[in-house]
Amino acid sequence: MKEDWMGGFDEQGKGLEISRYFARFMLKLAGEKSSELFLAACLVSRYTEKGHVCLDLSSIAGRLVAEVCEGAKDDITCPELGHWISELRKTSLVGKPGEFKPLILDDAGRLYLYRHWEYEKTLADNLKMRLDRLYGDLDIKLLQSGLKRFFPDPSGKGGPDWQRIAALTSVYRMFSIISGGPGTGKTLTAVKILALHVEQAKGGPLRIASAAPTGKAAARLKEAIRTAKEELACSSEVRSMIPDDVSTIHRLLGTIRGSSSFRYNEKNPLPYDVVMVDEASMVDLPLMAKLIQAVPHKTRLILLGDKDQLASVDPGAVLGDMCDTDRIHSFSREFAGKVAEISGEKISAENLDKERGLRDSIVILSKSYRFGLDSGIGVVSRAVNEGDGAKALNILKGDSGFKADGNEKYRDISWRQCPPPVKMAKALNELVIQGYGDYLKTDIPEEALRLFNRFRLLCALRQGPYGVSQINIMVEKALQGAGLIHPQGPHYIGRPVMVTQNDYQMELFNGDIGIILPDFSAGNVLRAYFSTPDGGLRKVLPARLPAHETVYAMTVHKSQGSEFERLLLLLPDRDSQVLTRELVYTGLTRARERVEVWGREEVFLKAISRRIQRQSGLRDALWG
């Protein structure tokens, strides 16, 4: 048996070395020498590190290991599927679904680490139990009245009002998903849904909880709810009963200091009648499983998110699997009839002799109210989402075949050939001074945080000449050269920091962003200031911060749940498996007003041709 089939100790090699240690540990537990077990354990470990929930043996059987695992160097071939499964079944460490073994191998040839199999089964079983649960005591006339007030018919309307249908679905069903890109009105629709729920309560108690995966996403949702509810066509009493408190999912579930466990769980469920979660695409499999276990079956659960965005950093593409991304499903005739009866909206439907999956619980919003016909960001992002890289590139470059209102070029987008590494610092200099200069001229924390979020530099990679680490160094030098910052040690006035590891005791979580400024109330001692979901501020001594990093530049992954007025999306000068359609789409749509893309044409086109395909069994479990 050849155990050292993967070598190298670069960034990838270190990850492979961890997987090899895991595989050796599995062999030690099994008390046997099995090259099939060693290879399977090593690959399932590596695949879960890369965001997959499981290892689909059928997709890699008979192929070179170097083809299916980035960083592997030796010409080792994976066993044929039948032989591989047969040998794994013989070992004491591989069990069938339902058995308590370190590795679980299902009938479809998917190999799981036990905890990921358990998370997936927990989530799938819990969702399926909710699918046919309807709210049994609706006041239909009151609901119809609310739908007409909140979603009045626009003049010359063509086609269904999907926001109205989404609202009806989320009131009528106990579980619903509202998906759509930026500017499609997900949050506004959600606020109207909460108003409909309050009206149905008729003055009685109604406990509502709203949450998001990160602190910045929670803060954005809070502000959106607070603004939107003031414009609702409802009584002041109803308006006052819509809470604008928003927490992170971790805070909602009740973090226990010094532990990764939560206060609320299956045995101690959340005490709410309605739970709404925004930015659901960012929620990984373990957290979604824990969340749905803590939500009682009698509680309405509403998920909001963009199914086409990047999946979570940790294992799973949960929202995409729930929505069965890339496949189109019509509603059942039964539900379409109910929609027509209550709202008057006519939607496509079909007779179903098999399981419906989640089709009657999902509504997709496609009309963008932020990016109109004159928006290059909207046109390019749609082309990217559709996989038309050539069209997207031509629009970015201002090709005369694509015009906005007769202009030769959209004014909110631009393309630039990516400079070589030796010229990158000079190319960035003026841009970053202009983008970050304003926030560095104020010492008021609230103002600094607001101004800092007007511009951002997004990278596809973490390492390398075009990665976050190197670009942050370049930005720091440019700002120092302009006299805007004066670094003396790791912590200095104006340094933006991003937390990279959850700290339940400090209540700071991965992705939270703060700025280091002097605390005038404490003798100008430096503090890191963070916005809180309730609109306030938290200040922390830099020495007490959990793991963190400088964040002038950040990865596209870390930018999820954020919006910036302007941004630069920086792609590397060569292809990488990290570059995908979802990454480019997510990066583009973080901008509200203007986006620049720096890259190489061939790299951009290759990225648009590649989709994220995370291996899991959740989609099959939900859709069959």
N, C-alpha and C positions, 0 to 999 in steps of 0.2 A: 504494500500500500504506500502510495506516494502522498505524504501529508503536506509537504512544503510545495504545493502546486501554485502558490501565489507568492511572489516576492516583491521587494521594493518597500521603501519606508518613506516615500513622499506622503503628501496628504492622503491620497487614496490608499497607499500601502498601509498606513497606520490603521485605517478602517478595516482593511482586509486582515491585518494581524489580529485585531480584536475578534473578528469572526473566526479566525483559525483557533484562537484560544477557546472560544465557545465550542467549536467542533471537537477539539481535543477533550474538553470537559465532558461532552456528551459520550464520547467513546469510553472515557474512564468510568462514567456512571453505568454504561451498558456492560462494561466488563468484557468487551469483545473488540476485535479489529475488523471493521467494515468500511471499505473505501466508499461504498454507496452512502452509508450513514454520515461519514465524515464530510463528504462533498455536499450532501443535502443540508446538514446542519450549518455548515459554513455559508452556503448560499442563502438559506432562509434568514440567517442572522444579517447578512449583508443587505438583502433585499428589504428587510424591515427598517434598517438604518436609512435606506433610500426612500422610505415613505410607503412601501408596499405593505399590505396587511398580511400577505402570505406569499408563498413561492408556488407558482403554477408549473408543476413538473412537465406537463404536456407541452408547454411553450419553449422549453429548453432542452428536452430529452434529445440525445443524439447530436447535439450541437457542441462546438468548441466552447470551453468555459470562457475563453477570452472574448467570445462574441456576446455572451450574456451577462458578463460581470466586468464592468469598467475597472481597469487597473490590473486584471489578471494577466499574467505574462506567458505562462507555459501552455503548450499545445496539448492540454488534457481535454478529452471529450466526455461529455455527460453520457451516462448509460442510456440505453434504449428504455422507453417508458415502462413497458411491461416488466422488464427485468428489475428496473429501479424500484418500482412500487412493490414488487414481490420481495425484494431483499429488505426494504424498509419495514414491511409488515412483519418480518421475522424478528426484528429487534424488540427488545423490551421497552424501549423509550418512545416508540411510535404507537399511538393509539388511534382508535376510530372516534368520530365525533361523539361526545358524551362520556368518554373515558378520561380519567385523570392521569394524563401522561405529559411529559415535557413537550413532546411534539405531537400534533394531531394531523392525520392524513385523511381527507374526505374522499368520497367516491368519485369526485371529479378530478382527482390527482392534485389537489391543492394542499400544500404542506404549511402548517401554521405553528408558530410558538403558541403554547397553550393559552396564555393570557390574551393574545390577539384573537384567537378563535372564540374565546369566551366573550370578549367585548362584542365581536361581530354578531354572535348568536343572541346575546342579550338585547342588542339594538334591534336586530331583525324581528325577533319574537315580540318585543314591546311595540314596535311600529305596527306589525300585522294585527295585534290586538286592538289597536286604535282605529284601523282603517274604516270599519263600518259603524263606528260609534258616532251617532248624531245627537245634536242637542234636542232633547225631547219635549221641551216646554217653551217653544218659540212663539212669540206674539207676531204672527205673520204680517198683520196690517201695520204694526209698529215698525217692523223691519222694512217693509215696502216704503213706508213714509221716510225712514231714515236714508234708504238707498236713493230715493228721488232728491232729497235735500242735499246729500253729500256728493252725489254724482249726477247733477242735472244734465239732461241731454244737450250736447253741443249742436249748434245749427249745422245742417248739412253733414251730420255724422255718417260715416261709412263703416260698417262692420261693428262687431260687439265692443262694448266698453269693458275692457279686461280689468280695469281697476274696480269697477262695480262688481264684476263676477268674482274677483279675488276677495272682496269684502264679504260678499254673500257666502262664499265657500268657507271663509274663516269664522263666520258666525254659525253657519249651519252644521259644520263638521267639527269634531273635537280635535282633529289634527289637520293642519294645512301648511303648505309651503307656497310662498310668493317669491318667485325668482324673476330677475330682470337686471339689465345693465344699469350703469350710472345714469341718473336723470330720468328713469322710467316711472318714478313716483312711488317706489316701494314704501318709503317712510311715511309719506303723506297718506297713502292708502292705509297703512298700519294705524296711524292716528285716528283715521275715520272708523276703522274697525273697532278700536278701543271705545270710541264714542257710541257705536252701535251696541256694543256689549253693555255699556253703562245704561243706555236707554232700555235695553231688555231687562236689566235688573230693577227698573222702575223705582228707584230710590232706595232699594235694599242694599245690603252690604255686598260689595264686589271687590275682591282682593286681586290686584293686577301687579305683575312683576315684569319689568323689561330689563334685558341684559344684552351684553355683547362680549366677544372674546377678549378684547383688550381695553385698557383704560381710555385710549384715545378714541376708539370706536364707540365706547359707552358715552364719552363726553359729546361726541358728534350727535348721537341719537338723542341724548337729553336735550340739547339745544334745538334739534329739529322738532321734537315733540312740543317743547315749550312754545316755539314759534307757530307751529301749525295749528295747535288747538285753539289759539286765540282767533283764528279765522273760520272756525267751523260754524256751520249753519245749525246751531243747537242752542239750548238754553244755557244760561250761565251756571245753573246747578250741574248740568251734565258736564260742562267744560271743567268745572272745579273738581269733579270726581275723576278726571283723567290724570293719573299721577305722571309727573315728568322725572321722577327719580329713576335713574338707570345705573345698574351695577355691572361689574364684570361677571362672567359666569362663575368664576371662582368665588367671588364674594357672595353671589346669589346662593351657591351651594353651601357656603359657610366653611371657609378654610379653617383647619385646626392647626394652631401654632406648632411648628416643629414636625408637622406631618403632611403628607400628600393626600390624606383622607379628607372626606368632607363630612360636615355635620348632618347635612340632609342626604338621604339615600332611600333605598327601597323600604327599609324598616322605619325610617323617620322622614316621610315625604314632605315636600315643600307645601306651605300653608297658603296656596293661592288658587284662585278660580281661573285665572288666565295668565299664561306665561308666554311672553314674546321674546324671541332671540334674533338679533340683527347680525349681519355679517356671518351667516351660518357656514359659508364656504371655508372659513378659517378654522372651523371647529374640527379637531381630529377625532378619530374613532374612539379612543379611550374616554375623552371628555364628553363626547356626545352620548356614549353609552351610560356614563355616570349621570349625566343630566336627565336623560329620558327615564332612567330608573327612579329618579327623585321626583318626577312630575306625576302626580296621581292620575289614574285613568279618567277620573271625573273632571279633570282640569283641561281646559283648552290649551293646546300647544301650537304656537304659530312661529314658523321659521321664515326669516327673510334673508335673501342672499342672491348672489350672482353665480349661477351654476357654471358659467364659462370662465370664471376667474381661476387663478392658481388654487390648487388644493392646499390643504394645511401643510405646514412644515413637517409635523409628525405624521405617523402612519394613517393612511386612509384618504379617500376622496369622497367623503360621506355625502355631501350635498349633491355632487355629480351622480353618484350611485343611486341616491334616492330619486333624482329627477330622470334617471336613465338617459343621460346626456348623449346626444347625437341620434337619438331615436324620437320619432314623433308619435305621440299617443293621443287619440281623441278621448272624449269623455264617454261614460256609459250612457245609454239612452235614458235610463232611469234618472240619472243625475241631471242630464241635459233638460229633461222634462221639468224637473224641480226648479232649475235655474230659470227656465222660461215662465213658469207659473208665478214665481216670486218677483223676478226682476224684469221680465219681458224680453230678456236677451236670448237670442238664438245662437247656439253653438253647435259645432259638428259633433256627432256621436255615432256609436256603433253598438250593435248587439254583441254581448260578450257571453260566451259559453264557458270561459275559463276565468281564472282569478284576475281581478281587475288591477292588481298591483296598487300603486299609489295614484293612478290616473285621475281619480275624482277628487284628490286632495291637493293637486298641484295646479297652480295658475302661473303662466309665464307672461310678464309684461314686456312688450317689445318697443312701444313708442317712446322715444326719448324727448323729454321736455327741456333738457339742458343743452343737448347738441342738436340744433336745427339743421335745415338744409344748407345753411351757410357755414356749418361747422366742419372743418377738416378733421378735427379729433373724432367726431362722430362717424364720418364717412370712412376714415382710415380704420378705426377700431372695428367697424362692421365688416370691412373687407378682410381684416386679420382674422376675425372670429369665423368668417366663412371659409378661411383657408386660401384666399386669393392673394397670395403674396405679391404677384406682379402688379396687380391693381393697387394694392396698398403702397408699394414702393413708388409707383408712378405718381400717385397723389402726393406723397410726401415730398417728392422731388419737383412737384409743380408741373408735371406733364400737361401740355395744352389740351389733351383729350379729356381732362377732368377739371371742370371749372366751377366756381362758386359765384352765382349771380353775374356771370359774364367775365369775371376776373380770371386772370391766367393762373392764379394760385390762391389756395386757401391761406388766410392770414394768420391762423392760429397754429399752424404746423410748419415744420421745416426739417430738412434732411441735410446732414453734413457727413462727408466721407471721414471716417474715424482717423484722427491723426496717429502717426506711429508713436510708440511709447516715449521716445526721446523728445517729442514735440508736444506731448500731452499737457505738461505743466503750463507751458506758455499759452496753449489754446484755451485752457480753463481759467486763466488768470482774471481777465476782465469779467467773464460771466459770473464767477463766484463772488467777486467783490461787489458787483451790482446786485446779485441775488441775496447775499447775506449781510451787506453793509448796514442796512437799516436796523436790524435787530441788535447789532453790536454797538449801536450808538445810544441805547437806552439801558438804564439800570433798574427799570420797573419790571418785575418778573412777569406780570400778566401781559404787559405790552411786548416784552421780549419773546415770550412763547407765541403770541399771536403773529408777530412779524416773522419769526423764524419759520412758521408753517406756510408762509406765502411761496416759498421756493424750496425745491429739493433736487438733489442729484441722485438719480437711481441707477444702480449697476446690476447687471445680470449675475455677476460672479462675486465671490468674496476675496479670492486670491488672484495673483497675477497682476500684470501692468494695468489692466482695466478693471481690477477688482476693488471692492470697497476699502480694503486695508491700505492699498497704495494710493488710491484717489483721496482718501481722507488726509494722508500725509501731504499730498500736493496742495489741497485746499488750505490746510493749516499754514503751510509756508506762504501761500499767496496772501492770505489774510494778515499774517504776521508782517510780510513785506509791505503791506499797505498801512501798517500801523493800527489795524483794527483789533488785533489781539496781541497779548504779550505773555506767551507761555513761559512759565517758570515752574517746572515740575509738572506732574500729571494733571493737576487740577488748577484751572485758571479762569479768570472772569470771562464769561461768554462761551465757555466750552459746552457744546451740546452733547448730552450723553443718552445712550439708550440701554436700558436694562436688558440683559441677555439670559437671565435665569430667574425663575420664580422664587420669590422670597416671601413665604406666607407670614412670617413673623413681622416683617417690615411692611407687608401688604403692597409690595412692588412686584410687578409681573413682567415677564418677557415681552418686550415691545414698548414698554412705557418710556416716554421721552421727557427729559428735563434739561434745564440749563443752569449752569453754575454761575451764581451772582453773589455779591456781598449782601449780608443781612444787616441792614442799617439799624435794626432794633437790638442787635447783639454785638455791637462793636465792630461791624463790618466783617465778621467771620464769614467765610465762604460757605454757601449752602447750595444744594441741588434742588431746584424748584420744579415741581411736577403739577400739572393740572389734574384736578380730581373730577370724577363723573358728576358731582353736584355743582360744578362750576367754580369751586374754590381752589386753593393752592395747598400743596404739602411741601415742606422743606425738610431736607435730610442732610446731615453732615456728610460730605463726600467720603470720609473714611468708613461710614456705615452703609454705603451703597452696596447692594449685591453685585455680582459680576456684571460689568457694563463695558461700553466702548464708545469712542467718539463717533458722532453720527451726522457730520456734514453730508456725507454720502451714505446711502443705505441700500440694501438689496431690495429688489422688487418684492420679494417675499415679505420682507419686514414692512413694506409700505402698505400692505393690505389694511383696509379699514381707515386709510388716511386720504385726504384730498389736499391738493396744493393749487395755488393760482397758476404757477408756472413750474415746469420741471424740465430737466435734461435726462433723457433715457440713453444711457451709454452701453452699447453692445461691444463685445470684444472683437478683435480682428481675425479670429478663427472660430470654427464651429466647436460647440460643446453640447453634450447631452442635456445640460441644464437649459439650453435655449429652446423654448417651445412656443407654440401659438399662444398658450395661456399666459406665459410670462410677458410676451410683448403686449397682448391685449390688456393685461392687468396694469402694466407700466403706463401705457398710453392713457388709460381711463382714470389714472390718479389725478390728472390735470383738469382744471376747470376752464382755464382761459388760453393757455398756450403750452405747447410741448415741442421740444427739439429732440430729434433722434440722431445720434452719432453712431455710425456703424459701417460695415462693408456690405455691399449689395448681395454678394453670394451667401454671406453669413445670415443676413436678414431673411432671404428667401428660404434658406434651409430651416431656420427657426420656425417660420410660418407653416412649413410642410410637416412639422413634427408636433404630435399631440401627446399630452401626458396620459399615460395608460398605466394606472396603478392596479396591481393585481389584488383582487379581493373576491369574496364570495357574496358580498352584500347585495349587489345588483341582482344576481341570480336568485337569492333568497327572497327578494322583494318583488321581482318581476317575472321570475320563472324562466 
